Amino acid sequence: MQNELKWLEAIAPDMVDVFLKRFSVLRTIALMAPIGRRGLAVHLDMSERGLRTHTDMLRQLDLIQSSPAGMTLTKEGRSVLDGLGDMVNDMLGLQQSERDLARLLNIDRCFIVSGDCDAQDRVFASLGGILNDTLAKILPEGNNVIVVMGGNTMAQVAKEFSPELSTKRRLTFVPGRGGMGQSLAMQANTVCSIMAQRTHGESQSMYVPEKLSEKSYQPLLEEPSVQLVLQLIEQSNVVIHGIGRADEMAERREVDPNILQLLEQKKAVGEAFGCFYNQQGEIVYRVPRIGLQLERIQSIDHVFAIAGGHTKAQAIRSYMNLAPHQTYLITDEGAANLILKK
């Protein structure tokens, strides 16, 4: 594609420029809708006059529509955006970047969406859309048990799941851990429930606080409801999880000051599955917990790590020293570009 693009630019450079600009307009409207022309112009760093030329044409083609709230994509516009996505990613080098990133991290596959979660909340929707579409392509027919972790990213991507995912499948979503002492919306139980609702699947809950004393840990393991979830985890063929920065996750988990000091001394950079790790991917502290353990994911068929934003680049890069090879990373340009530069 890169060679073809050079030839096309040699013959009709204006056509390539117009095409990419209009695609960028469509993509940004999809991410930020509803959005007015002024806000769109600022985001794309274009003049309102120049932008109007593109939006007027896209409106004439019935790809976008306007309302007092702002511009949104039509059904046809969404179809065009989805249909051209792979080609444009290739033209812009994203597909090559995905291959380079997967090779660097020594994992099966990487998906990179445009934007940066740290600056644009709507990039989470793109991460969720990729996850939903990929699951629809690779999950086998019949029963599928999907273990889901909690966190803000998981709560955001859950909103993008669709009923089509359950076509010829029975989906059971299972929490990989109990509560975190955080907002209810980010807990694994809630995320599982949302995914089940959106796909017409089923979900189980695990009502176990994540912060447990040694004394209370063992009796909870004997509870029938906990045993059911643990058995489902053992039967799972998919896990979906996020990757957190060590400092943010330590604050969210309200770790003991002595543990916080240990994490600082050991130079922890990230956290996943209750394991804090350093830049080399060495585990420096493990949170006692009931649920899915890091070691278990090595034998799970499909592992999806969802994390974006430039501030998570180091946490993502270091975690991949612990990740199983069958991991699919879904991230954004903000994180991917920093990882590839190092």
Buried (B, 14 or more C-beta within 10 A) or exposed (E): BEEEBEEBEEEEEEEBEBBBBBBBBBBBBBBBBBBBBEBBBEBBEBEEEEBEBBBEBBBEEEBBBEEEEBBBBBEEBBEBBEEBBEBBBBBBBBBEBBEBBBEBBEBBBBBBBBBBBBEBEBBBBBBBBBBBBBBBEEBEEEEBBBBBBBBBBBBBBBBBBBEEBBEEBEBBBBBBBBBBEBEEEBBBBBBBBBBBBBBBBBBBBBEBBBBBEEEEEEEBEEBEEBEBBBEBBEEBBBBBBBBBBBBBBBEBBEBEEEBBEBBEEBEBBBBBBBBBBBBEBEBBBEBEBBBBBBEBBEEBEBBBBBBBBBBBBBBBBBBBBBBBEBBBBBBBBBBBBBBBEE
